[in-house]
Amino acid sequence: MADISELTKQLAALASAPPTDLSEEERFGLFNAINQARDAFMSPRDALLRFSFSIYESAAVRLAIDLKLLDIAVPAGRSLTSPEIAEKAGADVQLVGRILRMLAAVSLLTETAPDTFAAKPLAGAFCTGSPLREGIIHLSSHASAAGQLPDYFAKNGYKNPGDAFNGPWQYAQKTNKHYFDWLSGHPDLQHAFNVVMGISRIGQVDWFEYYPVEEKLKVSSPEQILLVDVGGGVGHDVAAFQKKFPNLPGKLVFEDLSIVVDSAKDTPAGVTGVGHDFFKPQPETVKGAKAYYLRTVLHDWPDKEAATIVRNLKDVMAEDSVLLINENVLPDQGVSLFQAELDMSMMVCFSSLDRTEKQFKTLLESEGFEWKQTYKPEVQIPGSGTLMEFHLKK
């Protein structure tokens, strides 16, 4: 084994001058190797500290966002003392100092002198205007619900939740509303959620880059619907699809609740929005399309509701239609920390789950579909989409 002191020096040198030309695959591989090494040397006490105290990291970052501490530190371009930052923030000096210490400990700031701090490069990612800032706001709202999971399960017999209207979220928030309905009553969190849904696409390869579109998706008439993006928001995905395949015959449709579709702006020519609730029978206007596409829709719903969604699509599909499901499909073994955390998030918010491929097949086959093929991008990191193609069962 290599000399530990030499390895330590190499890691310290790497941390002080990290390479800037790494590909995402290289960066992720290095990051994963470092985490594996950390875990290999973790003592029981280290594990206790990691599991017990990490909640305070996200809480401190959220407080920094609310007080705009990073908005003050980043543009300053120099070190500032806690009193200087507190005065600009209009907040208690001692409180601000305690938050700044935590921000330095998580590498957003560096403490250049006692009680004096300067922004590190990563800090700018959490300033006002950055979408990553909204990610902290969105996920910090989950903390109270996650913290009440032990009480919830103790009172519910440790049964896996499956009721979208009576689960961990409803228990924690003392509401009978579904998560999405509850969210609509909290505009700041709704905005953060909407931004985060856009963030989730960053760094991911679009499904049509690794799915054989021109081979699989053909229509006989330009008047036929080529693709319906179900739960497609304001049409960003179909607009990107059209940009990639501008000469592909057929109409493109995105479908979502009317309030969402009506908010769509700058919809390109050839793309149409349809307002519809996918829990209700699909309208005649989308009948007989070549492909129906669901991106991270089903993981928001337990099996009962997920079955209703695909059943309604089955009723308007033609014999040669395909159903394309793009999800964070869990591996049968070796689920990453991020994937496991995302699955827990689905449980907390929706009483739902991130499914394995086998679970998707079981769900779809029970509703009259048969699996055809699964497609993945060449480079896949945790959270990358997996595209599954289903046909009507013959």
MORA-V555734 format. One record per helix or strand of 3 or more residues. SS is the DSSP state (a for helix, b for strand). FROM is the first residue (numbers start at 1). TO is the last residue. Records with the same first field share a line. If there is no record, write none. Layout:
SS->FROM-TO + FROM-TO
This chain:
a->4-16 + 24-40 + 44-53 + 55-67 + 69-76 + 82-89 + 93-105 + 121-126 + 131-140 + 143-147 + 149-155 + 168-173 + 179-184 + 187-199 + 207-209 + 213-216 + 236-244 + 258-261 + 284-286 + 298-300 + 303-314 + 337-350 + 357-365
b->109-113 + 116-119 + 225-230 + 251-256 + 271-275 + 291-295 + 322-327 + 369-376 + 386-392
